[in-house]
């Protein structure tokens, strides 16, 4: 049982949609799985899809939180409309990599240049040190197809 819990207000188009990890679906104004988390006004045409809010906070402006690995078709549509190149960085475990591969295939099918970037086993984007995160972002922004 969790003794401490953080409540996070989630804004979408400048309106509070819910309190992440605290709001029952029936009380959400917009279901979180119909949105993308991040600094939408800072996004460029290169996006980095991650599982959670803390991952977004660590990776910065181009990170897009999906509220878990079980993304929705609504999220796929939003990503397709917004980005030209997209990197999926899910946890390097069986569930994360299965969903990452599926997402890469769906976005590539929609014409978005998409890659599954695997961190070392047991590494979560939120656990990266700030300098490691900056190096990773720089690497992704300058990624060249080999």
C-alpha positions as CSV (number, residue, x, y, z in Angstrom):
1,X,0.0,0.0,0.0
2,X,1.3,3.5,-0.9
3,X,1.5,5.7,2.1
4,X,2.5,8.8,0.1
5,X,1.0,9.8,-3.2
6,X,1.5,12.8,-5.4
7,X,-1.4,14.4,-7.1
8,X,-0.7,16.1,-10.4
9,X,-3.1,18.3,-12.2
10,X,-3.0,17.6,-15.9
11,X,-3.7,20.5,-18.3
12,X,-4.8,19.8,-21.9
13,X,-5.3,22.9,-24.1
14,X,-5.0,25.0,-21.0
15,X,-7.8,23.2,-19.1
16,X,-7.5,20.9,-16.2
17,X,-8.5,17.4,-17.3
18,X,-7.9,15.4,-14.2
19,X,-5.7,14.7,-11.2
20,X,-3.3,12.0,-12.4
21,X,-3.1,8.9,-10.2
22,X,-6.0,10.2,-8.2
23,X,-9.0,10.8,-10.3
24,X,-11.5,8.0,-11.2
25,X,-12.2,7.8,-14.9
26,X,-15.8,8.8,-14.3
27,X,-14.8,12.1,-12.9
28,X,-12.2,13.0,-15.5
29,X,-13.2,15.9,-17.8
30,X,-11.2,14.2,-20.6
31,X,-9.8,10.7,-20.4
32,X,-6.0,11.0,-20.0
33,X,-5.5,8.2,-22.6
34,X,-7.1,10.6,-25.2
35,X,-4.3,13.1,-24.6
36,X,-0.5,13.4,-24.6
37,X,1.4,14.8,-21.6
38,X,4.1,17.4,-22.1
39,X,5.0,20.9,-23.0
40,X,3.0,21.0,-26.2
41,X,3.9,24.6,-27.0
42,X,7.6,23.5,-26.9
43,X,7.4,20.5,-29.1
44,X,9.3,20.4,-32.4
45,X,8.8,18.0,-35.2
46,X,10.9,15.4,-33.3
47,X,9.1,13.7,-30.3
48,X,10.2,11.3,-27.7
49,X,7.4,9.0,-26.4
50,X,7.8,7.8,-22.8
51,X,5.6,6.0,-20.4
52,X,5.1,8.5,-17.6
53,X,5.1,12.0,-16.3
54,X,8.4,11.7,-14.4
55,X,10.1,10.5,-17.7
56,X,8.8,13.6,-19.4
57,X,10.2,15.8,-16.6
58,X,13.6,14.2,-17.0
59,X,13.8,14.3,-20.8
60,X,12.3,17.8,-21.2
61,X,10.6,19.7,-23.9
62,X,10.4,17.1,-26.7
63,X,9.2,14.3,-24.4
64,X,5.6,13.1,-24.7
65,X,4.0,11.1,-21.9
66,X,1.5,8.4,-22.7
67,X,0.4,7.5,-19.2
68,X,1.8,3.9,-19.5
69,X,2.7,1.6,-22.3
70,X,-0.9,0.8,-23.2
71,X,-1.3,3.7,-25.6
72,X,-4.6,4.4,-27.4
73,X,-5.4,5.0,-31.1
74,X,-6.4,8.5,-30.1
75,X,-2.8,9.0,-28.9
76,X,-1.4,7.5,-32.1
77,X,-3.5,10.0,-34.1
78,X,-2.3,12.9,-32.0
79,X,1.3,11.9,-32.4
80,X,0.8,11.4,-36.2
81,X,-0.6,14.9,-36.6
82,X,2.2,16.6,-34.5
83,X,5.5,14.9,-35.3
84,X,7.6,13.9,-38.3
85,X,10.1,11.8,-36.4
86,X,9.4,10.0,-33.2
87,X,11.5,7.9,-30.7
88,X,9.8,5.5,-28.4
89,X,11.6,5.0,-25.1
90,X,9.7,2.6,-23.0
91,X,11.1,0.5,-20.1
92,X,13.4,-2.2,-21.4
93,X,11.2,-5.1,-20.1
94,X,9.0,-7.6,-21.9
95,X,5.8,-5.5,-21.7
96,X,7.5,-2.2,-22.5
97,X,9.3,-3.6,-25.5
98,X,6.3,-5.4,-26.9
99,X,4.3,-2.2,-26.9
100,X,7.2,-0.1,-28.2
101,X,7.6,-2.4,-31.2
102,X,3.8,-2.3,-31.8
103,X,3.8,1.6,-31.6
104,X,6.8,1.9,-33.9
105,X,5.0,-0.2,-36.5
106,X,1.7,1.8,-36.2
107,X,3.5,5.1,-36.5
108,X,5.7,4.0,-39.4
109,X,2.5,2.8,-41.2
110,X,1.1,6.3,-40.8
111,X,4.2,7.8,-42.4
112,X,6.0,9.0,-39.2
113,X,9.7,8.1,-39.1
114,X,9.7,6.1,-35.8
115,X,12.4,4.3,-33.9
116,X,12.4,2.2,-30.7
117,X,15.3,3.5,-28.6
118,X,16.3,0.9,-26.0
119,X,17.9,2.0,-22.8
120,X,20.0,-0.5,-20.9
121,X,18.0,-3.2,-19.0
122,X,16.7,-1.9,-15.7
123,X,17.1,1.8,-16.8
124,X,14.1,4.1,-16.7
125,X,14.2,7.5,-18.4
126,X,13.2,9.2,-15.1
127,X,16.3,7.6,-13.4
128,X,18.8,9.2,-15.8
129,X,21.1,11.8,-14.3
130,X,20.5,15.3,-15.8
131,X,23.7,15.2,-17.8
132,X,22.8,11.7,-19.2
133,X,19.4,13.0,-20.2
134,X,20.9,16.0,-22.0
135,X,23.4,13.7,-23.9
136,X,20.5,11.3,-24.9
137,X,18.3,14.2,-26.2
138,X,21.2,15.6,-28.2
139,X,21.9,12.2,-29.7
140,X,18.3,11.7,-30.7
141,X,17.9,15.2,-32.2
142,X,21.0,14.5,-34.4
143,X,20.2,10.9,-35.1
144,X,21.1,9.8,-38.7
145,X,19.8,6.8,-40.4
146,X,22.6,4.3,-41.0
